[in-house]
Amino acid sequence: MEEIQSQSDHYRSSSSSASSPASRVPSSNFFYLRKPGAFRQPISFEDSPDWEDNTTDNIEVRVEADSINPATTATTTPLSPSLSKLNSGSLPSPPLPEGAIVARKVAGASIVWKDLTVTIKGKRKYSDKVVKSSNGYALPGTMTVIMAPAKSGKSTLLRALAGRLPDSARVYGEVFVNGVKSRLPYGAYGFVERETSLIGSLTVREYLYYSALLQLPGFLFQNRSVIEDAIHAMSLGDYGNKLIGGHCYMKGLSSGERRRVAIARELVMRPHVLFIDEPLYHLDSVSALLMMVTLKKLASTGCTLIFTLYQSSTEVFGLFDRICLLSNGNTLFFGETLACLQHFSNAGFPCPIMQSPSDHFLRAINTDFDRIIAMCKNWQDDHGELSSVNMDTAVAIRTLEATFKSSPDAAAVETMILKLTEKEGPSLKSKGRANCLTKIAVLTWRSLLIMSREWKYYWLRLILYVFLALCIGTLFSGLGHSLSSVATRVGAIFVFVSFTSLLSIAGVPAQLKEIKIYTCEEANCHSGTCVFLIGQLFSSIPLLFLLSISSSLVFYFLVGLRDEFGLLMYFTLNFFMCLLVNEGLVLLVISICQSIFGSILTLVTIHVIMMLSAGYFRIRNALPRPVWIYPVTYVAFHTYSIQGLLENEFIGTSYAVGQVRTLSGYQALRNVYDTSADSNSKWENLLILFLMAIGYRVLVFILLQFRVRKSLSLCCLCRCNQNTNHTR
């Protein structure tokens, strides 16, 4: 403590030179300069008023008897012990224009966390503490921000409060909801990820409508009001009928508007608590201010808002009600935002004039600045100038933490936590959900609507299939029905099946996007694995049937296959089942690789191996038995599709050999390709293709259950592991 106090006093004496009342001008120095001078005053929003020394005396925390009641807590916010005028400098929410729709009041909920510690499993079992003994609370009608440098545990704390930590994390401590130690039930809270997947081919109103159908029971006439409420709550009234966009070929909303759509998706449930991870992620200053003003208006309806933030402008900072400041998992401050300025000033780190408070906070506690300081000092020393930058961030962190633990602000937090937990408020109940049949119907219809609008992924694919069938058909046209045409006819069928199946990799981007949308919806319990796979199957059937019937007709008649309606229908059905199996294979590979490049590379490799083992380049029985026959030829769907099509074409036919002797189609084919003489074997091959289509989707179901479903929490886990490695 003596070392901390001495270095803190040294910094306090040296940090007061840049902002004296006589020279309040923006400083060009990026770092703090340790030069003697006048006392530096903290920044504020009213011409930098002086902090009174006696504001820390006579602590008074006022909590109404029924403050835990969500209906009244929004108006009974406790006063800060170190702030006499809480709202004197805050930026007020803009008034609603005349004729505007008044937002529906929401019964919020009080969230209290006490001695909350989160450990992540690392090299040593559960030895890495990401959040350490954090205390705090969030009240209805207020905005509580968790601010910290990158990789400092703010997202982990947010997920711990929402109950969305990965299985590899362990939580110690207590979390209270309305004074009751419990988790938030379904529908009582909404969680918005840092990066969310939206459907660019839908309008804002359509997207929220389908989201409401997935989350709530009932249909359009019941959900229309919640959709309009969510649109107006996020100030999206002018964009309701505009496409969301986001693709290079489909312009739509800006990044800030898309971010508000992601939040509006969670508002259709009318949650009591809303968690947002980095609401200002990738937003410019104007969009960030508009976002926070909109959230401030949402909080005024009674909703409890808790979100994380890296840094903000001065205007945005004035909108926060409370701030929880973390560094390497340690709580450096919790309380009103303006009181945080006084806390830094008391610890010897006053905010300079013309500097954003959030920038000042993060500058003082971000250990990454030490490397920049060392680099600047070495550079200046090399040029003969001794740098005056000597501030140690670790010392600043220890000083701020020690100052807060012994400050009246920490005592006020403990008193408020005691008040909020000594009496049980109304319990939050789980809201109704849409049934599985409704979800399947919604996902199917939504996917069909997406397919009809995204020409690049679907209609262009249809054009390519027809064009490829036209090329193969014209290349093998005019074969005739002589014995010499048998080998060429086999080659035509092999090329058609193999190349059209390989062309299915064009659907990888669309399938990967569907997986990402499913992951996002599944994390918030809007969808389910089985529901998603069934809906995806039903929606893909019309497209695959359109691809199969159009390509089959072009190829069949150009090559001149047997002119019988039943044989043509089998050819089309066989090719349709081949595409269905291939779609399942694409889903399986995407679920494993989860990237466009890796999925395409893997699919091309698998298709080439299956083509080599299909029995065309070398008769199937002549292939090496290890690996190529067992198991490759039995796994390759090319084998069953081509064999069924050849049996459909040649079984029941005969070819003349000279003037007397005839040769059956099976005998003519056996020297070129291995088939069965049984006329029913083509239906057995079709059944095997059907079972393979089901089998691939079963494997996808298992992967989505145990891998993709946890991908959102893995992002938090990766950031936590980086944090622990950084602190070491």
C-alpha positions in Angstrom: 0.0 0.0 0.0 2.9 2.4 0.7 4.2 1.8 -2.9 0.8 2.4 -4.3 0.3 5.5 -2.3 3.7 6.9 -3.2 3.2 6.3 -6.9 -0.3 7.6 -6.8 0.9 10.8 -5.1 3.6 11.2 -7.7 1.0 10.8 -10.4 -1.4 13.1 -8.7 1.2 15.9 -8.6 2.3 15.3 -12.2 -1.2 15.0 -13.8 -2.4 18.4 -13.0 -0.5 20.5 -15.5 -2.5 20.1 -18.7 -5.8 21.5 -17.7 -5.5 24.5 -15.4 -8.5 26.8 -15.4 -6.5 29.5 -17.1 -5.6 27.3 -20.1 -8.4 25.0 -20.9 -7.5 24.0 -24.4 -7.3 20.6 -26.1 -4.0 19.0 -25.5 -2.1 17.5 -28.4 -0.2 15.0 -26.1 -1.7 11.5 -26.2 -0.2 10.5 -22.9 -0.2 12.1 -19.5 2.8 14.4 -18.9 4.4 14.4 -15.5 5.2 18.1 -15.1 4.4 20.3 -12.0 1.6 22.8 -12.5 -1.8 23.9 -11.4 -4.5 21.4 -10.3 -6.3 19.6 -13.1 -10.0 19.7 -12.8 -12.2 16.8 -14.1 -14.3 17.2 -17.2 -18.0 17.6 -16.9 -20.9 18.7 -19.0 -21.5 22.1 -17.6 -18.3 24.1 -18.2 -16.3 21.8 -15.8 -17.9 22.7 -12.4 -15.7 22.0 -9.4 -16.4 18.9 -7.3 -17.2 19.7 -3.7 -15.2 18.0 -1.1 -18.1 17.6 1.3 -20.2 15.6 -1.2 -18.8 12.4 0.2 -20.2 13.1 3.7 -23.6 12.3 5.1 -24.3 9.3 3.0 -27.9 8.8 2.4 -29.4 5.8 0.4 -33.1 6.1 0.0 -35.1 3.0 -1.1 -38.8 2.9 -1.0 -40.4 0.0 0.8 -41.8 -1.4 -2.4 -38.7 -0.5 -4.6 -38.4 -4.1 -5.7 -41.7 -3.9 -7.4 -40.9 -3.5 -11.1 -43.7 -0.9 -11.5 -42.2 1.5 -9.0 -38.4 0.8 -9.1 -37.9 2.9 -12.2 -38.7 6.1 -10.4 -37.0 5.3 -7.1 -33.3 5.2 -8.1 -31.0 5.6 -5.1 -28.7 8.6 -4.9 -25.0 8.3 -5.3 -23.0 9.1 -2.1 -20.5 11.1 -4.0 -22.8 13.1 -6.3 -25.1 15.9 -5.2 -26.6 16.6 -8.6 -27.1 13.3 -10.5 -28.7 14.7 -13.6 -27.1 18.1 -13.7 -24.9 17.1 -16.6 -26.7 14.2 -18.2 -27.9 14.6 -21.8 -31.7 14.3 -21.6 -33.7 12.1 -24.0 -35.2 14.1 -26.9 -38.9 14.8 -26.6 -41.3 12.8 -28.7 -42.7 14.7 -31.7 -46.4 15.5 -31.8 -48.5 12.6 -33.0 -45.9 10.0 -32.2 -47.0 6.7 -30.8 -46.3 6.5 -27.1 -44.3 3.5 -26.2 -46.0 0.8 -24.2 -44.9 0.6 -20.5 -42.9 -2.5 -19.6 -42.6 -3.9 -16.1 -38.9 -4.2 -15.6 -37.0 -6.3 -13.1 -34.2 -5.6 -10.6 -31.0 -7.6 -11.2 -28.5 -7.9 -8.3 -25.2 -9.8 -8.4 -23.3 -10.4 -5.2 -19.7 -11.7 -5.0 -20.0 -13.0 -8.6 -16.9 -14.9 -9.7 -16.5 -16.7 -13.0 -13.7 -19.1 -13.7 -12.9 -20.6 -17.1 -11.3 -23.9 -17.5 -7.7 -23.4 -18.7 -4.5 -25.3 -18.6 -5.1 -25.9 -14.9 -8.5 -27.0 -14.0 -10.8 -24.0 -13.4 -7.8 -21.8 -12.3 -8.5 -18.8 -14.6 -10.7 -16.2 -12.9 -12.3 -14.0 -15.5 -14.6 -12.1 -13.2 -13.6 -11.7 -9.6 -16.0 -10.9 -6.7 -18.1 -8.5 -8.6 -21.0 -6.7 -6.9 -23.7 -4.5 -8.5 -27.3 -4.1 -9.5 -29.5 -2.9 -12.3 -32.9 -1.3 -11.8 -36.0 -1.0 -14.0 -36.0 2.2 -16.2 -32.2 2.6 -16.1 -29.3 1.8 -18.3 -26.4 0.0 -16.6 -23.2 -0.2 -18.7 -20.3 -2.6 -18.1 -17.2 -0.9 -19.4 -13.8 -2.4 -19.6 -10.8 -2.7 -22.0 -10.8 -5.5 -24.5 -10.5 -9.0 -23.0 -11.3 -7.8 -19.4 -14.4 -9.9 -18.7 -17.2 -7.5 -19.5 -18.9 -9.9 -21.9 -18.4 -12.8 -19.5 -20.1 -10.8 -16.7 -23.0 -10.0 -19.0 -23.4 -13.6 -20.0 -23.2 -14.7 -16.3 -26.1 -12.4 -15.4 -28.1 -13.7 -18.4 -27.3 -17.4 -17.6 -25.6 -17.9 -21.0 -22.1 -19.0 -20.0 -20.5 -22.1 -21.7 -20.4 -25.4 -19.9 -16.6 -25.0 -19.4 -17.3 -22.0 -17.0 -18.1 -22.1 -13.4 -20.0 -19.4 -11.6 -19.7 -18.6 -7.9 -21.7 -16.0 -6.0 -25.4 -15.1 -6.2 -27.6 -13.5 -8.8 -31.0 -12.2 -7.7 -34.0 -11.3 -9.9 -36.5 -9.1 -8.1 -35.0 -10.2 -4.8 -35.2 -13.9 -5.6 -32.2 -16.1 -6.3 -33.3 -17.5 -9.6 -32.5 -17.5 -13.3 -34.5 -15.4 -15.9 -37.1 -17.6 -17.5 -37.9 -17.7 -21.2 -39.4 -14.5 -22.5 -38.4 -12.5 -19.5 -35.2 -11.3 -21.0 -33.7 -10.6 -24.4 -30.0 -11.1 -25.3 -28.4 -9.3 -28.3 -25.0 -10.7 -29.4 -22.2 -8.5 -30.6 -22.5 -9.9 -34.1 -26.0 -11.1 -35.2 -27.1 -12.6 -38.5 -30.0 -10.9 -40.2 -31.9 -11.9 -43.3 -31.1 -9.3 -45.9 -33.7 -10.3 -48.4 -36.6 -9.5 -46.0 -38.0 -6.2 -45.0 -37.8 -5.0 -41.4 -41.5 -5.6 -40.9 -41.3 -9.1 -42.5 -38.3 -10.1 -40.5 -39.8 -9.1 -37.2 -43.1 -10.7 -38.2 -41.4 -14.1 -38.8 -39.4 -13.6 -35.6 -42.6 -13.0 -33.6 -44.2 -16.2 -35.1 -41.2 -18.2 -34.0 -41.2 -16.7 -30.4 -44.9 -16.2 -29.6 -47.9 -18.4 -29.9 -50.6 -17.2 -32.3 -50.7 -15.8 -35.8 -50.6 -12.4 -37.5 -53.7 -10.8 -36.0 -52.2 -11.5 -32.5 -48.6 -10.5 -33.2 -49.1 -7.4 -35.3 -49.2 -5.1 -32.3 -46.0 -6.4 -30.8 -44.2 -5.9 -34.1 -45.3 -2.3 -34.5 -44.4 -1.6 -30.8 -40.9 -3.1 -31.5 -40.5 -1.0 -34.6 -41.4 2.3 -32.9 -39.4 1.4 -29.8 -36.2 1.3 -31.9 -37.2 4.3 -34.1 -37.5 2.1 -37.3 -40.9 3.5 -38.4 -39.4 4.9 -41.6 -37.7 1.7 -42.5 -40.5 -0.8 -41.9 -40.9 -1.7 -45.5 -37.3 -1.4 -46.5 -35.1 -4.4 -47.2 -32.5 -5.2 -44.5 -29.9 -5.9 -47.1 -26.3 -6.3 -46.2 -25.1 -8.1 -49.3 -22.8 -6.7 -52.0 -25.6 -7.0 -54.5 -28.5 -6.0 -52.2 -28.2 -2.6 -50.6 -30.4 -1.9 -47.6 -30.1 -0.5 -44.1 -26.9 1.0 -42.6 -25.0 -0.8 -39.8 -26.7 1.3 -37.1 -30.1 0.5 -38.5 -29.3 -3.2 -38.8 -28.1 -3.1 -35.2 -31.5 -1.6 -34.1 -33.3 -4.3 -36.0 -31.4 -7.0 -34.1 -32.5 -5.3 -30.8 -36.1 -5.0 -32.1 -36.1 -8.7 -32.7 -35.7 -9.3 -29.0 -38.4 -6.7 -28.1 -41.2 -8.6 -29.7 -41.3 -10.7 -26.5 -41.6 -7.5 -24.5 -38.8 -8.6 -22.1 -38.4 -7.2 -18.6 -34.6 -7.2 -19.0 -32.5 -6.6 -22.1 -28.9 -7.6 -22.3 -26.9 -6.1 -25.2 -23.3 -7.0 -26.0 -21.5 -4.0 -27.5 -24.5 -2.1 -28.9 -22.1 0.4 -30.5 -20.1 -2.2 -32.3 -18.9 -1.0 -35.7 -21.0 2.2 -35.5 -19.9 5.7 -36.3 -20.3 8.6 -33.8 -23.7 9.7 -35.2 -25.1 6.2 -35.3 -23.8 5.5 -31.8 -25.5 8.6 -30.4 -28.8 7.7 -32.1 -28.5 4.2 -30.8 -28.0 5.3 -27.2 -30.8 7.9 -27.4 -33.1 5.2 -28.7 -32.1 2.9 -25.9 -32.6 5.7 -23.4 -36.1 6.1 -24.7 -36.6 2.3 -24.4 -35.4 2.4 -20.8 -37.9 5.2 -20.0 -40.7 2.7 -20.6 -39.5 0.7 -17.6 -37.3 -1.9 -19.2 -34.0 -2.8 -17.4 -31.1 -2.4 -19.8 -27.7 -3.9 -19.2 -25.0 -3.7 -21.8 -21.3 -3.8 -22.4 -19.3 -1.0 -23.9 -15.6 -0.5 -24.8 -15.7 3.3 -25.1 -18.0 6.1 -25.9 -18.2 9.8 -26.7 -19.0 12.4 -24.1 -22.6 12.8 -25.3 -23.1 9.0 -25.1 -21.5 8.8 -21.7 -24.0 11.4 -20.3 -26.9 9.0 -21.1 -25.7 6.2 -18.8 -27.3 5.8 -15.4 -24.7 3.5 -13.8 -21.4 2.2 -14.8 -19.5 -1.0 -13.8 -15.8 -0.5 -14.5 -13.7 -3.6 -14.9 -10.1 -4.3 -15.5 -8.8 -7.9 -15.8 -11.9 -9.1 -14.0 -11.6 -6.7 -11.0 -14.3 -4.2 -10.2 -12.7 -0.7 -10.1 -16.0 1.1 -9.7 -19.7 0.7 -9.6 -22.1 3.5 -9.3 -23.6 6.6 -11.1 -21.6 7.6 -14.2 -20.8 11.1 -13.0 -19.7 9.7 -9.6 -17.1 7.7 -11.5 -15.4 10.9 -12.5 -15.2 11.9 -8.8 -13.8 8.4 -8.0 -11.0 8.8 -10.5 -10.3 12.3 -9.2 -10.1 11.1 -5.6 -7.7 8.3 -6.6 -5.4 10.8 -8.2 -6.5 10.5 -11.8 -8.7 13.4 -12.7 -10.1 13.6 -16.2 -8.4 16.2 -18.4 -10.3 19.0 -20.1 -11.7 18.2 -23.5 -11.3 14.5 -23.1 -14.1 11.9 -23.2 -14.6 10.3 -19.7 -14.7 6.8 -21.2 -11.4 7.5 -23.0 -9.9 8.7 -19.8 -11.1 5.6 -17.8 -9.8 3.1 -20.3 -6.6 5.0 -20.8 -5.9 4.7 -17.1 -6.7 1.0 -16.7 -5.8 -0.5 -20.1 -2.5 -2.4 -19.7 -2.0 -2.4 -23.5 -0.9 1.2 -23.2 2.2 0.1 -21.3 3.7 -1.4 -24.5 2.8 1.8 -26.4 4.5 3.9 -23.7 7.6 1.8 -23.8 7.7 2.0 -27.5 7.4 5.8 -27.5 10.0 6.1 -24.7 12.5 4.0 -26.6 11.9 6.0 -29.8 12.4 9.3 -28.0 15.5 8.1 -26.2 17.0 7.0 -29.5 16.5 10.6 -30.7 18.1 12.1 -27.6 14.9 13.0 -25.9 14.0 11.4 -22.5 10.3 10.7 -22.4 8.3 12.1 -19.5 5.8 9.3 -19.8 6.3 7.0 -16.8 2.8 6.1 -15.6 2.4 2.4 -14.7 -1.0 1.1 -15.5 -0.8 -1.7 -13.0 -0.3 0.8 -10.3 -3.3 2.9 -11.5 -5.4 -0.3 -11.4 -4.4 -1.2 -7.9 -4.9 2.3 -6.7 -8.4 2.6 -8.2 -9.4 -0.8 -6.8 -8.1 0.0 -3.3 -9.7 3.4 -3.4 -13.1 2.0 -4.4 -13.1 -0.7 -1.7 -12.6 1.8 1.0 -14.9 4.5 -0.5 -18.5 5.3 0.5 -19.5 4.3 -3.0 -18.7 0.6 -2.3 -20.6 0.9 1.0 -23.6 2.4 -0.8 -23.6 -0.5 -3.3 -23.6 -3.0 -0.4 -26.5 -1.2 1.3 -28.5 -1.1 -1.9 -27.9 -4.8 -2.6 -29.1 -5.5 0.9 -32.2 -3.5 0.4 -33.0 -5.2 -3.0 -32.5 -8.7 -1.7 -34.2 -8.5 1.7 -37.7 -8.5 0.2 -39.0 -10.8 -2.6 -40.6 -9.0 -5.5 -43.0 -10.5 -8.0 -41.6 -13.6 -9.7 -41.1 -13.6 -13.5 -43.0 -16.3 -15.3 -42.1 -18.0 -18.5 -44.1 -16.8 -21.5 -45.8 -19.0 -24.0 -44.0 -20.4 -27.0 -44.9 -21.3 -30.6 -45.5 -25.0 -31.1 -43.2 -27.1 -33.3 -45.6 -27.3 -36.2 -46.0 -23.5 -36.4 -42.2 -23.1 -36.3 -41.7 -25.6 -39.1 -44.4 -23.8 -41.2 -42.8 -20.4 -40.5 -39.3 -21.5 -41.3 -40.4 -23.3 -44.5 -42.4 -20.3 -45.8 -39.6 -17.9 -44.8 -37.0 -19.9 -46.7 -39.2 -20.1 -49.7 -39.6 -16.3 -49.6 -35.8 -15.9 -49.3 -35.2 -18.3 -52.3 -37.6 -16.3 -54.5 -35.7 -13.1 -53.8 -32.1 -14.1 -53.7 -31.4 -14.7 -57.4 -27.7 -15.0 -56.9 -27.9 -18.1 -54.7 -31.0 -19.8 -56.1 -32.1 -18.6 -59.5 -28.6 -18.4 -60.9 -28.0 -21.9 -59.7 -31.0 -23.1 -61.7 -29.6 -21.3 -64.8 -26.3 -23.0 -64.3 -27.9 -26.5 -63.9 -29.9 -26.1 -67.1 -26.9 -24.7 -69.0 -24.7 -27.6 -67.8 -27.4 -30.1 -68.8 -27.6 -28.4 -72.2 -23.8 -28.6 -72.7 -23.6 -32.3 -71.7 -26.7 -33.1 -73.8 -25.4 -31.5 -77.0 -22.0 -33.1 -76.4 -23.5 -36.6 -76.3 -26.3 -36.1 -78.7 -27.0 -38.4 -81.7 -25.7 -41.6 -80.0 -28.3 -43.9 -81.5 -29.2 -47.3 -80.1 -26.5 -49.5 -81.5 -24.3 -51.8 -79.5 -21.3 -49.4 -80.0 -23.2 -46.6 -78.2 -23.4 -48.4 -74.9 -20.1 -47.2 -73.5 -20.7 -43.6 -74.7 -24.2 -43.7 -73.1 -22.7 -44.8 -69.8 -20.2 -42.0 -70.0 -22.9 -39.4 -70.6 -24.9 -40.5 -67.6 -21.8 -40.6 -65.4 -20.8 -37.1 -66.5 -24.3 -35.7 -66.0 -24.6 -37.1 -62.4 -21.1 -36.3 -61.3 -20.8 -32.7 -62.7 -24.3 -31.6 -61.7 -23.7 -32.9 -58.2 -20.4 -31.0 -58.1 -22.2 -27.9 -59.1 -24.1 -28.0 -55.8 -21.2 -26.3 -54.1 -22.7 -23.1 -55.5 -25.2 -23.3 -52.6 -22.6 -23.3 -49.9 -22.9 -19.5 -49.1 -26.7 -19.8 -48.8 -26.5 -22.9 -46.6 -23.8 -21.4 -44.4 -25.9 -18.3 -43.9 -28.9 -20.5 -42.9 -26.7 -22.2 -40.3 -25.6 -18.9 -38.8 -29.2 -17.7 -38.6 -30.2 -20.9 -37.0 -27.4 -20.6 -34.4 -28.5 -17.1 -33.5 -32.2 -18.1 -33.2 -31.4 -21.3 -31.3 -29.3 -19.4 -28.7 -32.4 -17.3 -27.9 -34.7 -20.4 -28.0 -36.5 -19.1 -31.0 -35.9 -22.2 -33.0 -34.7 -25.8 -32.6 -32.4 -28.2 -34.3 -35.1 -30.6 -35.4 -37.4 -27.8 -36.4 -34.7 -26.1 -38.4 -33.7 -29.3 -40.3 -37.3 -30.2 -41.1 -38.1 -26.6 -42.3 -34.9 -26.5 -44.3 -35.8 -29.9 -45.9 -39.3 -28.8 -46.8 -38.2 -25.5 -48.3 -35.4 -27.1 -50.4 -37.7 -29.7 -52.0 -39.4 -27.3 -54.4 -36.0 -25.9 -55.6 -34.4 -29.3 -55.9 -37.4 -30.7 -57.8 -37.3 -27.7 -60.1 -33.6 -28.3 -60.7 -34.1 -32.0 -61.3 -37.1 -31.8 -63.7 -35.5 -29.0 -65.8 -32.1 -30.6 -66.0 -33.4 -34.1 -66.6 -35.7 -33.0 -69.4 -33.0 -31.2 -71.3 -30.4 -34.0 -70.9 -32.8 -36.9 -71.4 -34.1 -35.8 -74.8 -30.9 -34.4 -76.2 -29.0 -37.6 -75.5 -31.9 -39.7 -76.8 -32.6 -42.0 -73.9 -35.5 -44.5 -74.1 -38.7 -42.8 -75.0 -41.0 -44.0 -72.2 -42.8 -41.8 -69.7 -42.2 -44.2 -66.8 -38.5 -44.4 -67.5 -38.3 -40.6 -67.7 -40.1 -40.2 -64.3 -37.7 -42.7 -62.7 -34.7 -40.7 -64.2 -36.1 -37.5 -62.8 -36.8 -39.1 -59.4 -33.4 -40.7 -59.2 -31.7 -37.4 -60.0 -33.9 -35.5 -57.5 -32.9 -38.0 -54.8 -29.3 -37.6 -55.7 -29.6 -33.8 -55.3 -31.3 -34.4 -51.9 -28.5 -36.6 -50.7 -26.0 -34.0 -52.0 -27.8 -31.2 -50.0 -27.4 -33.3 -46.9 -23.7 -33.7 -47.6 -23.3 -30.0 -48.1 -25.0 -29.3 -44.7 -22.8 -31.9 -43.0 -19.6 -30.4 -44.3 -20.7 -26.8 -43.5 -21.6 -27.9 -40.0 -18.1 -29.2 -39.5 -16.0 -26.6 -41.4 -18.2 -23.5 -40.7 -16.4 -21.4 -43.4 -17.0 -20.9 -47.1 -13.4 -21.7 -48.2 -13.0 -24.8 -46.0 -16.5 -26.1 -47.0 -15.9 -25.7 -50.7 -12.4 -27.3 -50.6 -13.7 -30.2 -48.6 -16.7 -30.8 -50.9 -14.6 -30.7 -54.0 -12.2 -33.3 -52.5 -15.1 -35.6 -51.4 -16.8 -35.4 -54.8 -13.6 -36.2 -56.7 -13.0 -39.2 -54.5 -16.6 -40.4 -55.0 -16.3 -39.9 -58.8 -13.1 -42.0 -58.9 -14.8 -44.9 -57.0 -18.1 -44.7 -58.8 -17.1 -47.6 -61.2 -16.7 -45.7 -64.4 -13.0 -45.2 -64.7 -12.5 -48.8 -63.5 -15.1 -51.5 -63.0 -16.3 -51.6 -59.4 -15.3 -55.2 -58.8 -11.7 -54.5 -60.1 -11.1 -51.7 -57.6 -8.7 -52.4 -54.7 -10.8 -53.8 -51.9 -9.1 -51.9 -49.0 -10.4 -48.3 -48.9 -11.7 -48.0 -52.4 -14.4 -50.7 -52.3 -14.7 -50.8 -48.5 -15.9 -48.2 -47.6 -15.6 -45.6 -50.3 -17.8 -47.2 -53.0 -20.5 -47.9 -50.4 -20.4 -44.3 -49.1 -20.4 -42.6 -52.5 -24.0 -41.7 -53.6 -22.7 -41.6 -57.2 -22.5 -45.4 -57.2 -26.2 -45.9 -56.5 -27.5 -43.1 -58.6 -25.5 -44.1 -61.7 -26.2 -47.8 -61.3 -30.0 -47.1 -60.9 -30.0 -44.9 -64.0 -28.1 -47.4 -66.1 -30.4 -50.2 -65.0 -33.4 -48.0 -65.9 -31.9 -47.5 -69.3 -30.6 -50.9 -70.3 -32.6 -53.6 -68.4 -35.3 -54.9 -70.7 -33.5 -54.0 -73.9 -31.7 -56.1 -76.5 -29.1 -55.4 -79.1 -28.6 -57.4 -82.4 -25.3 -59.0 -82.9 -25.2 -60.0 -86.6 -28.3 -61.3 -88.2 -29.2 -64.1 -85.8 -27.8 -63.5 -82.4 -29.1 -60.9 -79.9 -27.6 -59.5 -76.7 -29.5 -58.3 -73.7 -28.9 -54.8 -72.3 -27.6 -56.3 -69.1 -25.0 -58.5 -71.1 -24.0 -55.5 -73.2 -23.5 -53.4 -70.1 -21.6 -55.8 -67.9 -18.3 -55.2 -69.6 -18.6 -51.5 -69.0 -20.3 -51.1 -65.7 -21.3 -53.4 -62.8 -25.1 -53.6 -62.6 -27.7 -56.2 -61.5 -29.8 -58.3 -63.8 -32.8 -57.9 -61.4 -35.3 -55.3 -62.7 -36.2 -54.3 -59.1 -32.6 -53.4 -58.2 -33.1 -49.8 -59.6 -35.7 -49.3 -56.9 -33.4 -50.7 -54.3 -30.8 -48.1 -55.4 -33.4 -45.4 -55.1 -34.3 -46.6 -51.5 -30.6 -46.5 -50.6 -30.4 -42.9 -51.8 -33.4 -42.0 -49.7 -31.8 -43.6 -46.6 -28.6 -41.7 -47.3 -30.5 -38.4 -47.5 -32.0 -39.2 -44.1 -28.7 -40.4 -42.6 -26.8 -37.2 -43.6 -29.4 -35.1 -41.9 -29.3 -37.2 -38.8 -25.5 -36.6 -38.6 -26.2 -32.9 -39.1 -28.7 -33.0 -36.3 -26.1 -34.5 -34.0 -23.5 -31.9 -35.0 -25.8 -29.0 -34.5 -26.8 -30.3 -31.1 -23.3 -30.6 -29.8 -21.2 -28.2 -31.8 -23.0 -25.3 -33.6 -25.4 -24.8 -30.7 -22.4 -23.9 -28.5 -20.7 -21.6 -31.0 -22.0 -18.4 -29.4 -20.7 -19.3 -26.0 -17.4 -20.4 -27.5 -16.8 -16.8 -28.7 -17.0 -15.7 -25.0 -14.7 -18.6 -24.0 -12.1 -17.6 -26.6 -12.1 -14.0 -25.4 -11.8 -15.2 -21.8 -8.8 -17.5 -22.6 -7.1 -14.6 -24.3 -7.8 -12.4 -21.3 -6.2 -14.9 -18.9 -3.2 -15.4 -21.2 -2.8 -11.6 -21.3 -2.9 -11.2 -17.5 -0.2 -13.8 -17.1 
